[in-house]
């Protein structure tokens, strides 16, 4: 039978493992939905040209796997609200 201390150590290890494995992912897919609405054809290619990155990186932003950098968000806002 385990002691109380051993149970707490086991619980702490499980929590630490979940945090390291990325169970607390906060990235949403809203940016991808907005970008696909603004640029329905070749969305990843358009974002890649705006941010000067490869298309695979832009596809990861669209999927929500990574957060897009500010320059891409700014380009999206200019598309929505106009330049003026």
Buried (B, 14 or more C-beta within 10 A) or exposed (E): EEEEEEEEEEEEEEEEEEEEEEEEEEBEEEBBEBBEEBBEEEBBEBBBEBBEBEBEBBBBBBEBEEBBEEEBBEBBEEBEEEEE
